[in-house]
Amino acid sequence: MDSQCSGSMDSRAMPWGMGSASSTPLSAHVESYELAEKKCISDVRRTFCLFVTFDLLFVTLLWIIELNVNGGIQNQLDKEVLHYDYHASFFDIFLLAVFRFASLIMAYAVCKLRHWWAIAISTAVTSAFLIAKVILSKLLSQGAFGYLLPIVSFVLAWIETWLLDFKVLPQENDDENRYLCALDAAERAPLMRPPGPMSDGQFYSPPESVADSDDELLDEDKHDPEKPII
């Protein structure tokens, strides 16, 4: 934090005129961050929540297509939901997508967490369940959807982890650090300025001494031959 604020401390050590000129962009940066804080959620976090929503909708769409392809939606819902079979049903993969959506939206949109533990839990549960599902079930013998749904769910879960850990949290931390440095500089800048505008009377030249003026008159008399010597 001290190293990041060193630039603002250097600007406070500048002359009064330049310090007052640099206070304008600092105050503008503080105001822009405060306006962003008034929003319910930051832009990068909103993008993450949109991707989590896309995860749920995409897996739901693939599951509906799978139901329609394998004998009709109504018959397959009765088979996969009411007579659920872990070895042959895709319903649990849909529920897994609902679990990711509910947990991540609750953690990062409603509670606005700034830690990775919530998405670590959701990704670990998703990965463990899908790996066990592929090993123990008979999904791979049910055609393309037996491969597609587990792979898509696995990839989307890890993309969400990457997006939060490498984009959302670092950018929000950087924005907060810049805001704190700008706020600190804006608070200290008025202390480095004079209490009022500087007048012309504050700039003066010392008066010439009498001895210096007498020496100059003697030099002029010596170099002027027309003046009579008294």
Order of alpha helices (4+ residues) and beta strands (2+ residues): alpha-alpha-alpha-alpha-alpha-alpha-alpha-alpha-alpha
